[in-house]
């Protein structure tokens, strides 16, 4: 699938790290480093603008290495970029560690997954079909 992209950063276009990777790493596009204090969140620009086809979204997800090693995550995980959004992709990072973390220009800050989605039309009814599970949720199936 081809997707139109405008790259106003000074970095290469996002790319897959391996042949079977689902996500592409996005990089911070910063004039100067950003310091995230413990429990602080900031919007980090990428310099990227995309035009997705109808029926697709871009999901912004944390990078597992950053989460484990530095305690950095994407706050609204997964973030959604709709097909009709044309603004710059910004990533809300949060520092869940107890140390200040520096985000530098060019750092890989998240991954982006392009995914198909459906648009639903609601069918308002008075009751739903019975299922084996019923209304059970939130631990209903146990720990084992």
Phi and psi in radians as a Rosetta constraint file:
Dihedral C 1 N 2 CA 2 C 2 CIRCULARHARMONIC -1.710 0.35
Dihedral N 2 CA 2 C 2 N 3 CIRCULARHARMONIC 2.387 0.35
Dihedral C 2 N 3 CA 3 C 3 CIRCULARHARMONIC -2.248 0.35
Dihedral N 3 CA 3 C 3 N 4 CIRCULARHARMONIC 2.278 0.35
Dihedral C 3 N 4 CA 4 C 4 CIRCULARHARMONIC -1.240 0.35
Dihedral N 4 CA 4 C 4 N 5 CIRCULARHARMONIC 2.413 0.35
Dihedral C 4 N 5 CA 5 C 5 CIRCULARHARMONIC -2.484 0.35
Dihedral N 5 CA 5 C 5 N 6 CIRCULARHARMONIC 2.424 0.35
Dihedral C 5 N 6 CA 6 C 6 CIRCULARHARMONIC -1.931 0.35
Dihedral N 6 CA 6 C 6 N 7 CIRCULARHARMONIC 2.216 0.35
Dihedral C 6 N 7 CA 7 C 7 CIRCULARHARMONIC -1.966 0.35
Dihedral N 7 CA 7 C 7 N 8 CIRCULARHARMONIC 1.784 0.35
Dihedral C 7 N 8 CA 8 C 8 CIRCULARHARMONIC -1.721 0.35
Dihedral N 8 CA 8 C 8 N 9 CIRCULARHARMONIC 0.154 0.35
Dihedral C 8 N 9 CA 9 C 9 CIRCULARHARMONIC -1.546 0.35
Dihedral N 9 CA 9 C 9 N 10 CIRCULARHARMONIC 3.086 0.35
Dihedral C 9 N 10 CA 10 C 10 CIRCULARHARMONIC -1.827 0.35
Dihedral N 10 CA 10 C 10 N 11 CIRCULARHARMONIC 0.504 0.35
Dihedral C 10 N 11 CA 11 C 11 CIRCULARHARMONIC -2.094 0.35
Dihedral N 11 CA 11 C 11 N 12 CIRCULARHARMONIC 2.824 0.35
Dihedral C 11 N 12 CA 12 C 12 CIRCULARHARMONIC -1.114 0.35
Dihedral N 12 CA 12 C 12 N 13 CIRCULARHARMONIC 2.844 0.35
Dihedral C 12 N 13 CA 13 C 13 CIRCULARHARMONIC -1.101 0.35
Dihedral N 13 CA 13 C 13 N 14 CIRCULARHARMONIC 2.640 0.35
Dihedral C 13 N 14 CA 14 C 14 CIRCULARHARMONIC -1.011 0.35
Dihedral N 14 CA 14 C 14 N 15 CIRCULARHARMONIC 2.555 0.35
Dihedral C 14 N 15 CA 15 C 15 CIRCULARHARMONIC -2.571 0.35
Dihedral N 15 CA 15 C 15 N 16 CIRCULARHARMONIC 2.800 0.35
Dihedral C 15 N 16 CA 16 C 16 CIRCULARHARMONIC -1.369 0.35
Dihedral N 16 CA 16 C 16 N 17 CIRCULARHARMONIC 2.404 0.35
Dihedral C 16 N 17 CA 17 C 17 CIRCULARHARMONIC -1.290 0.35
Dihedral N 17 CA 17 C 17 N 18 CIRCULARHARMONIC -0.594 0.35
Dihedral C 17 N 18 CA 18 C 18 CIRCULARHARMONIC -2.343 0.35
Dihedral N 18 CA 18 C 18 N 19 CIRCULARHARMONIC 2.925 0.35
Dihedral C 18 N 19 CA 19 C 19 CIRCULARHARMONIC -1.033 0.35
Dihedral N 19 CA 19 C 19 N 20 CIRCULARHARMONIC -0.582 0.35
Dihedral C 19 N 20 CA 20 C 20 CIRCULARHARMONIC -1.861 0.35
Dihedral N 20 CA 20 C 20 N 21 CIRCULARHARMONIC 0.228 0.35
Dihedral C 20 N 21 CA 21 C 21 CIRCULARHARMONIC -1.128 0.35
Dihedral N 21 CA 21 C 21 N 22 CIRCULARHARMONIC 2.434 0.35
Dihedral C 21 N 22 CA 22 C 22 CIRCULARHARMONIC -1.518 0.35
Dihedral N 22 CA 22 C 22 N 23 CIRCULARHARMONIC -0.550 0.35
Dihedral C 22 N 23 CA 23 C 23 CIRCULARHARMONIC -1.974 0.35
Dihedral N 23 CA 23 C 23 N 24 CIRCULARHARMONIC 2.651 0.35
Dihedral C 23 N 24 CA 24 C 24 CIRCULARHARMONIC -1.889 0.35
Dihedral N 24 CA 24 C 24 N 25 CIRCULARHARMONIC 2.380 0.35
Dihedral C 24 N 25 CA 25 C 25 CIRCULARHARMONIC -1.264 0.35
Dihedral N 25 CA 25 C 25 N 26 CIRCULARHARMONIC 2.371 0.35
Dihedral C 25 N 26 CA 26 C 26 CIRCULARHARMONIC -1.835 0.35
Dihedral N 26 CA 26 C 26 N 27 CIRCULARHARMONIC 2.582 0.35
Dihedral C 26 N 27 CA 27 C 27 CIRCULARHARMONIC -1.960 0.35
Dihedral N 27 CA 27 C 27 N 28 CIRCULARHARMONIC 2.598 0.35
Dihedral C 27 N 28 CA 28 C 28 CIRCULARHARMONIC -1.187 0.35
Dihedral N 28 CA 28 C 28 N 29 CIRCULARHARMONIC 2.403 0.35
Dihedral C 28 N 29 CA 29 C 29 CIRCULARHARMONIC -2.030 0.35
Dihedral N 29 CA 29 C 29 N 30 CIRCULARHARMONIC 1.584 0.35
Dihedral C 29 N 30 CA 30 C 30 CIRCULARHARMONIC -2.154 0.35
Dihedral N 30 CA 30 C 30 N 31 CIRCULARHARMONIC 2.497 0.35
Dihedral C 30 N 31 CA 31 C 31 CIRCULARHARMONIC -1.374 0.35
Dihedral N 31 CA 31 C 31 N 32 CIRCULARHARMONIC -0.550 0.35
Dihedral C 31 N 32 CA 32 C 32 CIRCULARHARMONIC -2.542 0.35
Dihedral N 32 CA 32 C 32 N 33 CIRCULARHARMONIC 2.739 0.35
Dihedral C 32 N 33 CA 33 C 33 CIRCULARHARMONIC -1.036 0.35
Dihedral N 33 CA 33 C 33 N 34 CIRCULARHARMONIC 2.653 0.35
Dihedral C 33 N 34 CA 34 C 34 CIRCULARHARMONIC -1.952 0.35
Dihedral N 34 CA 34 C 34 N 35 CIRCULARHARMONIC 2.326 0.35
Dihedral C 34 N 35 CA 35 C 35 CIRCULARHARMONIC -1.894 0.35
Dihedral N 35 CA 35 C 35 N 36 CIRCULARHARMONIC 2.136 0.35
Dihedral C 35 N 36 CA 36 C 36 CIRCULARHARMONIC -1.798 0.35
Dihedral N 36 CA 36 C 36 N 37 CIRCULARHARMONIC 2.040 0.35
Dihedral C 36 N 37 CA 37 C 37 CIRCULARHARMONIC -1.334 0.35
Dihedral N 37 CA 37 C 37 N 38 CIRCULARHARMONIC 2.915 0.35
Dihedral C 37 N 38 CA 38 C 38 CIRCULARHARMONIC -0.961 0.35
Dihedral N 38 CA 38 C 38 N 39 CIRCULARHARMONIC 2.267 0.35
Dihedral C 38 N 39 CA 39 C 39 CIRCULARHARMONIC 1.148 0.35
Dihedral N 39 CA 39 C 39 N 40 CIRCULARHARMONIC 0.189 0.35
Dihedral C 39 N 40 CA 40 C 40 CIRCULARHARMONIC -1.541 0.35
Dihedral N 40 CA 40 C 40 N 41 CIRCULARHARMONIC 2.609 0.35
Dihedral C 40 N 41 CA 41 C 41 CIRCULARHARMONIC -2.223 0.35
Dihedral N 41 CA 41 C 41 N 42 CIRCULARHARMONIC 2.535 0.35
Dihedral C 41 N 42 CA 42 C 42 CIRCULARHARMONIC -2.567 0.35
Dihedral N 42 CA 42 C 42 N 43 CIRCULARHARMONIC 2.618 0.35
Dihedral C 42 N 43 CA 43 C 43 CIRCULARHARMONIC -1.494 0.35
Dihedral N 43 CA 43 C 43 N 44 CIRCULARHARMONIC 2.122 0.35
Dihedral C 43 N 44 CA 44 C 44 CIRCULARHARMONIC -1.888 0.35
Dihedral N 44 CA 44 C 44 N 45 CIRCULARHARMONIC 2.124 0.35
Dihedral C 44 N 45 CA 45 C 45 CIRCULARHARMONIC -1.322 0.35
Dihedral N 45 CA 45 C 45 N 46 CIRCULARHARMONIC 2.672 0.35
Dihedral C 45 N 46 CA 46 C 46 CIRCULARHARMONIC -2.003 0.35
Dihedral N 46 CA 46 C 46 N 47 CIRCULARHARMONIC -0.313 0.35
Dihedral C 46 N 47 CA 47 C 47 CIRCULARHARMONIC 1.336 0.35
Dihedral N 47 CA 47 C 47 N 48 CIRCULARHARMONIC 0.183 0.35
Dihedral C 47 N 48 CA 48 C 48 CIRCULARHARMONIC -1.913 0.35
Dihedral N 48 CA 48 C 48 N 49 CIRCULARHARMONIC 2.464 0.35
Dihedral C 48 N 49 CA 49 C 49 CIRCULARHARMONIC -2.321 0.35
Dihedral N 49 CA 49 C 49 N 50 CIRCULARHARMONIC 2.294 0.35
Dihedral C 49 N 50 CA 50 C 50 CIRCULARHARMONIC -2.244 0.35
Dihedral N 50 CA 50 C 50 N 51 CIRCULARHARMONIC 2.763 0.35
Dihedral C 50 N 51 CA 51 C 51 CIRCULARHARMONIC -2.202 0.35
Dihedral N 51 CA 51 C 51 N 52 CIRCULARHARMONIC 1.675 0.35
Dihedral C 51 N 52 CA 52 C 52 CIRCULARHARMONIC -1.428 0.35
Dihedral N 52 CA 52 C 52 N 53 CIRCULARHARMONIC 2.612 0.35
Dihedral C 52 N 53 CA 53 C 53 CIRCULARHARMONIC -1.277 0.35
Dihedral N 53 CA 53 C 53 N 54 CIRCULARHARMONIC 2.740 0.35
Dihedral C 53 N 54 CA 54 C 54 CIRCULARHARMONIC -0.980 0.35
Dihedral N 54 CA 54 C 54 N 55 CIRCULARHARMONIC 2.472 0.35
Dihedral C 54 N 55 CA 55 C 55 CIRCULARHARMONIC 1.586 0.35
Dihedral N 55 CA 55 C 55 N 56 CIRCULARHARMONIC 0.072 0.35
Dihedral C 55 N 56 CA 56 C 56 CIRCULARHARMONIC -2.245 0.35
Dihedral N 56 CA 56 C 56 N 57 CIRCULARHARMONIC 2.701 0.35
Dihedral C 56 N 57 CA 57 C 57 CIRCULARHARMONIC -2.364 0.35
Dihedral N 57 CA 57 C 57 N 58 CIRCULARHARMONIC 2.813 0.35
Dihedral C 57 N 58 CA 58 C 58 CIRCULARHARMONIC -1.921 0.35
Dihedral N 58 CA 58 C 58 N 59 CIRCULARHARMONIC 2.215 0.35
Dihedral C 58 N 59 CA 59 C 59 CIRCULARHARMONIC -1.769 0.35
Dihedral N 59 CA 59 C 59 N 60 CIRCULARHARMONIC 2.299 0.35
Dihedral C 59 N 60 CA 60 C 60 CIRCULARHARMONIC -1.792 0.35
Dihedral N 60 CA 60 C 60 N 61 CIRCULARHARMONIC 2.106 0.35
Dihedral C 60 N 61 CA 61 C 61 CIRCULARHARMONIC -2.226 0.35
Dihedral N 61 CA 61 C 61 N 62 CIRCULARHARMONIC 2.718 0.35
Dihedral C 61 N 62 CA 62 C 62 CIRCULARHARMONIC -1.150 0.35
Dihedral N 62 CA 62 C 62 N 63 CIRCULARHARMONIC 2.768 0.35
Dihedral C 62 N 63 CA 63 C 63 CIRCULARHARMONIC -1.613 0.35
Dihedral N 63 CA 63 C 63 N 64 CIRCULARHARMONIC 2.253 0.35
Dihedral C 63 N 64 CA 64 C 64 CIRCULARHARMONIC -1.081 0.35
Dihedral N 64 CA 64 C 64 N 65 CIRCULARHARMONIC -0.653 0.35
Dihedral C 64 N 65 CA 65 C 65 CIRCULARHARMONIC -1.116 0.35
Dihedral N 65 CA 65 C 65 N 66 CIRCULARHARMONIC -0.744 0.35
Dihedral C 65 N 66 CA 66 C 66 CIRCULARHARMONIC -1.136 0.35
Dihedral N 66 CA 66 C 66 N 67 CIRCULARHARMONIC -0.694 0.35
Dihedral C 66 N 67 CA 67 C 67 CIRCULARHARMONIC -1.119 0.35
Dihedral N 67 CA 67 C 67 N 68 CIRCULARHARMONIC -0.820 0.35
Dihedral C 67 N 68 CA 68 C 68 CIRCULARHARMONIC -1.256 0.35
Dihedral N 68 CA 68 C 68 N 69 CIRCULARHARMONIC -0.831 0.35
Dihedral C 68 N 69 CA 69 C 69 CIRCULARHARMONIC -1.425 0.35
Dihedral N 69 CA 69 C 69 N 70 CIRCULARHARMONIC -0.581 0.35
Dihedral C 69 N 70 CA 70 C 70 CIRCULARHARMONIC -2.128 0.35
Dihedral N 70 CA 70 C 70 N 71 CIRCULARHARMONIC -0.148 0.35
Dihedral C 70 N 71 CA 71 C 71 CIRCULARHARMONIC 1.305 0.35
Dihedral N 71 CA 71 C 71 N 72 CIRCULARHARMONIC 0.367 0.35
Dihedral C 71 N 72 CA 72 C 72 CIRCULARHARMONIC -1.697 0.35
Dihedral N 72 CA 72 C 72 N 73 CIRCULARHARMONIC 2.298 0.35
Dihedral C 72 N 73 CA 73 C 73 CIRCULARHARMONIC -2.381 0.35
Dihedral N 73 CA 73 C 73 N 74 CIRCULARHARMONIC 2.941 0.35
Dihedral C 73 N 74 CA 74 C 74 CIRCULARHARMONIC -1.582 0.35
Dihedral N 74 CA 74 C 74 N 75 CIRCULARHARMONIC 2.198 0.35
Dihedral C 74 N 75 CA 75 C 75 CIRCULARHARMONIC -1.150 0.35
Dihedral N 75 CA 75 C 75 N 76 CIRCULARHARMONIC -0.817 0.35
Dihedral C 75 N 76 CA 76 C 76 CIRCULARHARMONIC -1.779 0.35
Dihedral N 76 CA 76 C 76 N 77 CIRCULARHARMONIC 1.129 0.35
Dihedral C 76 N 77 CA 77 C 77 CIRCULARHARMONIC -1.434 0.35
Dihedral N 77 CA 77 C 77 N 78 CIRCULARHARMONIC 2.286 0.35
Dihedral C 77 N 78 CA 78 C 78 CIRCULARHARMONIC -1.406 0.35
Dihedral N 78 CA 78 C 78 N 79 CIRCULARHARMONIC 2.479 0.35
Dihedral C 78 N 79 CA 79 C 79 CIRCULARHARMONIC -1.291 0.35
Dihedral N 79 CA 79 C 79 N 80 CIRCULARHARMONIC 2.561 0.35
Dihedral C 79 N 80 CA 80 C 80 CIRCULARHARMONIC -2.018 0.35
Dihedral N 80 CA 80 C 80 N 81 CIRCULARHARMONIC 2.309 0.35
Dihedral C 80 N 81 CA 81 C 81 CIRCULARHARMONIC -1.937 0.35
Dihedral N 81 CA 81 C 81 N 82 CIRCULARHARMONIC 1.999 0.35
Dihedral C 81 N 82 CA 82 C 82 CIRCULARHARMONIC -1.355 0.35
Dihedral N 82 CA 82 C 82 N 83 CIRCULARHARMONIC 2.762 0.35
Dihedral C 82 N 83 CA 83 C 83 CIRCULARHARMONIC -1.108 0.35
Dihedral N 83 CA 83 C 83 N 84 CIRCULARHARMONIC -0.417 0.35
Dihedral C 83 N 84 CA 84 C 84 CIRCULARHARMONIC -1.688 0.35
Dihedral N 84 CA 84 C 84 N 85 CIRCULARHARMONIC 0.074 0.35
Dihedral C 84 N 85 CA 85 C 85 CIRCULARHARMONIC -1.433 0.35
Dihedral N 85 CA 85 C 85 N 86 CIRCULARHARMONIC 2.301 0.35
Dihedral C 85 N 86 CA 86 C 86 CIRCULARHARMONIC -2.120 0.35
Dihedral N 86 CA 86 C 86 N 87 CIRCULARHARMONIC 0.087 0.35
Dihedral C 86 N 87 CA 87 C 87 CIRCULARHARMONIC -1.412 0.35
Dihedral N 87 CA 87 C 87 N 88 CIRCULARHARMONIC 3.112 0.35
Dihedral C 87 N 88 CA 88 C 88 CIRCULARHARMONIC -1.164 0.35
Dihedral N 88 CA 88 C 88 N 89 CIRCULARHARMONIC 2.443 0.35
Dihedral C 88 N 89 CA 89 C 89 CIRCULARHARMONIC -1.289 0.35
Dihedral N 89 CA 89 C 89 N 90 CIRCULARHARMONIC 2.075 0.35
Dihedral C 89 N 90 CA 90 C 90 CIRCULARHARMONIC -2.030 0.35
Dihedral N 90 CA 90 C 90 N 91 CIRCULARHARMONIC 2.569 0.35
Dihedral C 90 N 91 CA 91 C 91 CIRCULARHARMONIC -2.122 0.35
Dihedral N 91 CA 91 C 91 N 92 CIRCULARHARMONIC 2.154 0.35
Dihedral C 91 N 92 CA 92 C 92 CIRCULARHARMONIC -1.502 0.35
Dihedral N 92 CA 92 C 92 N 93 CIRCULARHARMONIC 1.833 0.35
Dihedral C 92 N 93 CA 93 C 93 CIRCULARHARMONIC -1.664 0.35
Dihedral N 93 CA 93 C 93 N 94 CIRCULARHARMONIC 2.552 0.35
Dihedral C 93 N 94 CA 94 C 94 CIRCULARHARMONIC -2.275 0.35
Dihedral N 94 CA 94 C 94 N 95 CIRCULARHARMONIC 2.467 0.35
Dihedral C 94 N 95 CA 95 C 95 CIRCULARHARMONIC -1.729 0.35
Dihedral N 95 CA 95 C 95 N 96 CIRCULARHARMONIC 1.874 0.35
Dihedral C 95 N 96 CA 96 C 96 CIRCULARHARMONIC -1.658 0.35
Dihedral N 96 CA 96 C 96 N 97 CIRCULARHARMONIC 0.105 0.35
Dihedral C 96 N 97 CA 97 C 97 CIRCULARHARMONIC -1.582 0.35
Dihedral N 97 CA 97 C 97 N 98 CIRCULARHARMONIC 3.123 0.35
Dihedral C 97 N 98 CA 98 C 98 CIRCULARHARMONIC -1.804 0.35
Dihedral N 98 CA 98 C 98 N 99 CIRCULARHARMONIC 0.250 0.35
Dihedral C 98 N 99 CA 99 C 99 CIRCULARHARMONIC -2.047 0.35
Dihedral N 99 CA 99 C 99 N 100 CIRCULARHARMONIC 2.670 0.35
Dihedral C 99 N 100 CA 100 C 100 CIRCULARHARMONIC -1.253 0.35
Dihedral N 100 CA 100 C 100 N 101 CIRCULARHARMONIC 2.360 0.35
Dihedral C 100 N 101 CA 101 C 101 CIRCULARHARMONIC -2.087 0.35
Dihedral N 101 CA 101 C 101 N 102 CIRCULARHARMONIC 2.323 0.35
Dihedral C 101 N 102 CA 102 C 102 CIRCULARHARMONIC -1.660 0.35
Dihedral N 102 CA 102 C 102 N 103 CIRCULARHARMONIC 2.253 0.35
Dihedral C 102 N 103 CA 103 C 103 CIRCULARHARMONIC -1.882 0.35
Dihedral N 103 CA 103 C 103 N 104 CIRCULARHARMONIC 2.120 0.35
Dihedral C 103 N 104 CA 104 C 104 CIRCULARHARMONIC -1.877 0.35
Dihedral N 104 CA 104 C 104 N 105 CIRCULARHARMONIC 2.759 0.35
Dihedral C 104 N 105 CA 105 C 105 CIRCULARHARMONIC -0.951 0.35
Dihedral N 105 CA 105 C 105 N 106 CIRCULARHARMONIC 2.268 0.35
Dihedral C 105 N 106 CA 106 C 106 CIRCULARHARMONIC 1.595 0.35
Dihedral N 106 CA 106 C 106 N 107 CIRCULARHARMONIC -0.182 0.35
Dihedral C 106 N 107 CA 107 C 107 CIRCULARHARMONIC -1.086 0.35
Dihedral N 107 CA 107 C 107 N 108 CIRCULARHARMONIC 2.428 0.35
Dihedral C 107 N 108 CA 108 C 108 CIRCULARHARMONIC -1.330 0.35
Dihedral N 108 CA 108 C 108 N 109 CIRCULARHARMONIC 2.028 0.35
Dihedral C 108 N 109 CA 109 C 109 CIRCULARHARMONIC -1.924 0.35
Dihedral N 109 CA 109 C 109 N 110 CIRCULARHARMONIC -0.289 0.35
Dihedral C 109 N 110 CA 110 C 110 CIRCULARHARMONIC -2.903 0.35
Dihedral N 110 CA 110 C 110 N 111 CIRCULARHARMONIC 3.080 0.35
Dihedral C 110 N 111 CA 111 C 111 CIRCULARHARMONIC -2.125 0.35
Dihedral N 111 CA 111 C 111 N 112 CIRCULARHARMONIC 2.642 0.35
Dihedral C 111 N 112 CA 112 C 112 CIRCULARHARMONIC -2.075 0.35
Dihedral N 112 CA 112 C 112 N 113 CIRCULARHARMONIC 2.214 0.35
Dihedral C 112 N 113 CA 113 C 113 CIRCULARHARMONIC -1.998 0.35
Dihedral N 113 CA 113 C 113 N 114 CIRCULARHARMONIC 2.252 0.35
Dihedral C 113 N 114 CA 114 C 114 CIRCULARHARMONIC -1.612 0.35
Dihedral N 114 CA 114 C 114 N 115 CIRCULARHARMONIC 2.197 0.35
Dihedral C 114 N 115 CA 115 C 115 CIRCULARHARMONIC -2.370 0.35
Dihedral N 115 CA 115 C 115 N 116 CIRCULARHARMONIC 2.511 0.35
Dihedral C 115 N 116 CA 116 C 116 CIRCULARHARMONIC -1.334 0.35
Dihedral N 116 CA 116 C 116 N 117 CIRCULARHARMONIC 2.652 0.35
Dihedral C 116 N 117 CA 117 C 117 CIRCULARHARMONIC -2.540 0.35
Dihedral N 117 CA 117 C 117 N 118 CIRCULARHARMONIC 2.829 0.35
Dihedral C 117 N 118 CA 118 C 118 CIRCULARHARMONIC -1.851 0.35
Dihedral N 118 CA 118 C 118 N 119 CIRCULARHARMONIC 2.607 0.35
Dihedral C 118 N 119 CA 119 C 119 CIRCULARHARMONIC -1.787 0.35
Dihedral N 119 CA 119 C 119 N 120 CIRCULARHARMONIC 2.157 0.35
Dihedral C 119 N 120 CA 120 C 120 CIRCULARHARMONIC -1.635 0.35
Dihedral N 120 CA 120 C 120 N 121 CIRCULARHARMONIC 2.715 0.35
Dihedral C 120 N 121 CA 121 C 121 CIRCULARHARMONIC -2.085 0.35
Dihedral N 121 CA 121 C 121 N 122 CIRCULARHARMONIC 2.131 0.35
Dihedral C 121 N 122 CA 122 C 122 CIRCULARHARMONIC -1.221 0.35
Dihedral N 122 CA 122 C 122 N 123 CIRCULARHARMONIC 2.456 0.35
Dihedral C 122 N 123 CA 123 C 123 CIRCULARHARMONIC -2.027 0.35
Dihedral N 123 CA 123 C 123 N 124 CIRCULARHARMONIC 1.617 0.35
Dihedral C 123 N 124 CA 124 C 124 CIRCULARHARMONIC -1.205 0.35
Dihedral N 124 CA 124 C 124 N 125 CIRCULARHARMONIC 2.148 0.35
Dihedral C 124 N 125 CA 125 C 125 CIRCULARHARMONIC -2.270 0.35
Dihedral N 125 CA 125 C 125 N 126 CIRCULARHARMONIC 2.961 0.35
Dihedral C 125 N 126 CA 126 C 126 CIRCULARHARMONIC -1.497 0.35
Dihedral N 126 CA 126 C 126 N 127 CIRCULARHARMONIC -0.498 0.35
Dihedral C 126 N 127 CA 127 C 127 CIRCULARHARMONIC -2.680 0.35
Dihedral N 127 CA 127 C 127 N 128 CIRCULARHARMONIC 2.813 0.35
Dihedral C 127 N 128 CA 128 C 128 CIRCULARHARMONIC -1.795 0.35
Dihedral N 128 CA 128 C 128 N 129 CIRCULARHARMONIC 2.765 0.35
Dihedral C 128 N 129 CA 129 C 129 CIRCULARHARMONIC -1.123 0.35
Dihedral N 129 CA 129 C 129 N 130 CIRCULARHARMONIC 2.564 0.35
Dihedral C 129 N 130 CA 130 C 130 CIRCULARHARMONIC -1.286 0.35
Dihedral N 130 CA 130 C 130 N 131 CIRCULARHARMONIC 2.440 0.35
Dihedral C 130 N 131 CA 131 C 131 CIRCULARHARMONIC -2.213 0.35
Dihedral N 131 CA 131 C 131 N 132 CIRCULARHARMONIC 2.888 0.35
Dihedral C 131 N 132 CA 132 C 132 CIRCULARHARMONIC -1.068 0.35
Dihedral N 132 CA 132 C 132 N 133 CIRCULARHARMONIC -0.675 0.35
Dihedral C 132 N 133 CA 133 C 133 CIRCULARHARMONIC -1.320 0.35
Dihedral N 133 CA 133 C 133 N 134 CIRCULARHARMONIC -0.653 0.35
Dihedral C 133 N 134 CA 134 C 134 CIRCULARHARMONIC 1.180 0.35
Dihedral N 134 CA 134 C 134 N 135 CIRCULARHARMONIC -2.360 0.35
Dihedral C 134 N 135 CA 135 C 135 CIRCULARHARMONIC -1.637 0.35
Dihedral N 135 CA 135 C 135 N 136 CIRCULARHARMONIC 0.125 0.35
Dihedral C 135 N 136 CA 136 C 136 CIRCULARHARMONIC -1.147 0.35
Dihedral N 136 CA 136 C 136 N 137 CIRCULARHARMONIC 2.342 0.35
Dihedral C 136 N 137 CA 137 C 137 CIRCULARHARMONIC -2.820 0.35
Dihedral N 137 CA 137 C 137 N 138 CIRCULARHARMONIC 3.125 0.35
Dihedral C 137 N 138 CA 138 C 138 CIRCULARHARMONIC 0.877 0.35
Dihedral N 138 CA 138 C 138 N 139 CIRCULARHARMONIC 1.138 0.35
Dihedral C 138 N 139 CA 139 C 139 CIRCULARHARMONIC 1.624 0.35
Dihedral N 139 CA 139 C 139 N 140 CIRCULARHARMONIC 0.082 0.35
Dihedral C 139 N 140 CA 140 C 140 CIRCULARHARMONIC -0.965 0.35
Dihedral N 140 CA 140 C 140 N 141 CIRCULARHARMONIC -0.607 0.35
Dihedral C 140 N 141 CA 141 C 141 CIRCULARHARMONIC -1.553 0.35
Dihedral N 141 CA 141 C 141 N 142 CIRCULARHARMONIC 0.015 0.35
Dihedral C 141 N 142 CA 142 C 142 CIRCULARHARMONIC 1.525 0.35
Dihedral N 142 CA 142 C 142 N 143 CIRCULARHARMONIC -3.119 0.35
Dihedral C 142 N 143 CA 143 C 143 CIRCULARHARMONIC -1.586 0.35
Dihedral N 143 CA 143 C 143 N 144 CIRCULARHARMONIC -0.536 0.35
